[in-house]
Amino acid sequence: MKELPNPTFAFAPPTFPKGLFRRSQAASPIILAPTPAPSPKPERGALVVTWAKHADEVRAAQRLRFNVFANEMGARLDTTQPGLDIDLFDNYCEHLLVRDEATQEVVGTYRLLTPVQARRVGSTYSDLEFDLTRLRGLRERMVELGRSCVHPDYRHGGVIMALWGALAEFMVRNQLDTMIGCASIPMLHNGIMSGDVAASIWSQLKETHLAPIELHVRPRLPLPVERLDCTLAVEPPALIKGYLRLGAKVLGAPAWDPDFNTADLPMMMRINELPLRYRKHFLGV
């Protein structure tokens, strides 16, 4: 079995008390006769964060990604193995996993492309969607985040908080200070394919969370926002709202990703711009 490289500086994976992030059963629907009672679900355990060390662990993350992106969101994935989301960057990335300790199922994942590995592969994924020329001075300390997804049964905040805690520790231990990535906005709205939601979110965020002009990037396939309705009263997806709470900035207008049926916003987070309460929460400082 092929082993994958460990993160540059290993760290003890955080664990959480058993049952801390267990979903509430209070909101379960009432089952009326003659509908048979559902099979009992396995008890959930603690959430444990680890780095993938072997190919089979990466495959578990790729299987989760396929289920979320292709089966749930309808993305058209050009994959070499059925049921797995695989691309050329995977072999160069560190893969961060969140497992349910009771079932050992991977329920959340991120992948990280470090500066060294970005040079080896020749670019970042974001370079394929945006002209990142203005970020060239940051690349030596810049990590790309990507392929973030969470199992639908665990979308309650605990998994994302666990991932972000591990990400922050990784950045500090490896003396890296900048994170970039493409944050996706689904194009499907009320059952109709439309870019109006993405255009409206971009219209809001460029007024409140736009990075300085010297950090702006340009989409290679721009979403035609000038031809879309940008006046909808909509909120950003939960992940983007989470990034914004962490002090993230939007680097420019969205790109259109036809394969994933999304509009992608280029975003940046910097460790020294984390709000104080999150620095204390994730870093203890």
N, C-alpha and C positions, 0 to 999 in steps of 0.2 A: 504494500500500500504506500503510495507516494505521500511523503510528508511535505507540508507547506511551512514556510518560514514563520517563526514566532515574531510577535511585535518586537521592535527594537529594544524596548525596556519592558520586561515582563512585570506584571503586578498582580497582587492577589485579587481574584474576582470577588466583587461584593455579593453578599447574599442578603436575603430579606426574611424576616420572621415568617414562619409557616402560617398561611392564611391571611397575611397582611393585604395581599392584592386579590384575594378570592372574590369573584363576582357575587353580588348580592342575590340571594334567592327570593327576596321579598317581592320582586317585580315579575316573577315567573307567571305565565298565564294560567288561569284556572282551567283544568281539563274536566269536561263534563262527560258522563256516560252517554253512549256506549263506547266512546273513544278509549282505547287501551292506554294505560299509563305508560309514559315513556321509560325506556331503560335508564337506570340510574347512571349519572355521569361519574367518571372516576374523580376521586378527590383531588383537588388541586394542591400542589405543594408550593414551596418557596420559589421565587424567580431567581435564577442563578445566571450571572453574566460570565461568559468565557470567550476566549479567542479560538477560532478554528485552527487546529493543528494538523489535521489530516484531510485528505480529499473527501472522505465520506461525510465529514462535518460540513464542508463547503457544499456538498450535494444536498444536505438537509436544508441549508439556507436557500439554495437555488430552487429547491422544490417548493418551499414556502413562497418565494418570489413568483414562481410560475402560477401558483394557485391564486395569489392576490392579483397579479398584473394581467394574466391571460384569462383565467377562469372567471374572476370577479369583475375586472375592469374592461375586459375585451381587447387587451393589447395584442397586436400581431408580433409575435416574437420569432426572430430568426435564430432558432436554437439548434444545436447539433444533437441533442438528446431529448426525446419526447418527455414532457412533464417537468423539464428543468429549464430555468431561465439562465442561459450561459452566454457571455460575450467575451471578447478578447481581453478585457480588462481584469476579469476575475482572477486569472493566474498571477497577477501582479499586486493584487489587493490583500490587505488584512481584512478578515471577515469577523465581525463582532456578532455574537449570538446571545440570545436570551432563551433559556430553557425553563420549562416547568419541571421542577426537581422531581415531582411525583411520577410524571409520565416520560420524562426526558425528551419531550417534544420541543423542537425549536419553534418558538412562538413570536420571535421578533429578530430582526437582523438589520445591520448596516454594513456597508463595506467602505474601507478607507484606502485611498491611494496616496502614499507618502511622496515627498519630493523625489527621493532616490528612485522609487519605482516608476514614477511618472516619466523620469528621464529614460528609464529602461524601455518602457513601452512606447515612448515617443510623444505622448500628450496625455491630457486628462480626458475623461468623457465630456466634460463641459466644453473643451476645445472644439468638439465636433458640433456643438450647438451654437457657440458664441465665439466671437473674436475677442480673445482675452489679452490683447497686446498691452493694455494699460496695467495689467496685473504682473507684468514680467518682473518687476522689482520685488514682488512678494513671494515668488515661487519657491525660494529656498526654505521658507518656513511655513509653507501652505499645504494643507491636506485637503483632498477632495472627498466629500461625503456623498454616498450614492446608494441607490437601490434600497432605500429605507422602506420597510413594510412590517406590519404586525398582523398576526392571526386575528380574524374577526371576533373570536371569543375573548380576546384579551385587550381590546381597545378601550381601556379605562384609565390610561395615564401611567400606570405602574411600569409597563414595559418600556415606554419612551423615556421615563425618568431614569430607569436603570441603564438604558443605552447612553443617555447623555452624561450620566455620572462617569461611566467608563470612558467615554470620549474625552471628557475634560481631563481626567487623570492621565490618559494617554498623551494628550497634547502637552501637558506640563512636564511629564517625565521625559519626553523626547525633545523638549525645548522648541516646540512648534507653537505658533501663535495665531494662525489664520485658518479658517475653514471655509471652503466654498462648496457650492453644489447647485443643482437644478431642482427647484421646488415645483412640483407639478400641480396644475389645476385641471380637473377633468373637464373635457369639452361637452360631455353629455349633461344636459340640464332639462329637467322635466320631460325626460324621454326623447329630447330632440338634440341633435348634434349642433352646437352653437358655440361661438367664441365670445358671446356677450358677457358671460360671467367673468371670464378671464380678463376681458377688456375693462370691465367695471372694477375688478380688484386692482388691476394695474393703475387705473385712474386714481383710486383711493391712495394706494401705497406710494405712488410717486410724489404725493403731496406731503406725506408724513414720515416715510422711511427710506427715502432715496439717498444713496451714498454720494459723497462728493464727486464732482465731475471727473476728477483725475482717476477715479476708479471705475468709470462707466465702461461697459462692454456692449458689443453689438450682436444681435441675433443673426445667424447665417440664413435662417428661414424665418423671417419675422411673422408673427401673428398680425394680420392686417387690422390693427386696432382702430385705425381711422375710418374703417368701413363698418365698424361694429357699434352696437349700443353700449356705451360705457356708463350709463346712468342707473343701472340696476342697484337696488339696495341689498347687496349680498355681502356675506362675510368670507374671509379667506378660509381655506381648509384648515383643519385643526393643527396639522404639522406646521404650516406657515405661521399661524398665530403663535405657536410655541416658539418658533425661531425668533419672531419679533419680540416676544417677551424676554428672550435671551440677549436682546440688543442687536439682532441681525439687521443688515441693510440690504435693500434691493439695488442691484448694480445696473439695471437698465430694463428696457422693454422686453416682453416675453417672446420666446421662440415657439414655433409650432412644431410639435412632434407627432406626425401623422400615424406612426406605428403604435404609439401608446395612447392615442386619442387624448392628448393633453396639450395645454399651453404651459411652457416651462419658464419660470422666473429665475434669473440668476441671483443668487443670494450669497452673502458673506457674513460670517460671525468671527469676532476676534476675542481672544481670551481676555485681553486687558479692557474690553468694553462690556464684559459681563456685568449686569447689575449686581450691586453689593450682596443682595440676599441670595442670588444664585451662586456667587463666588463662595459664600459661606456654606451653602448647601452642598455644592459639588466638590469644592476644593478645601473647605474648612478654613479659609482665610478671609 
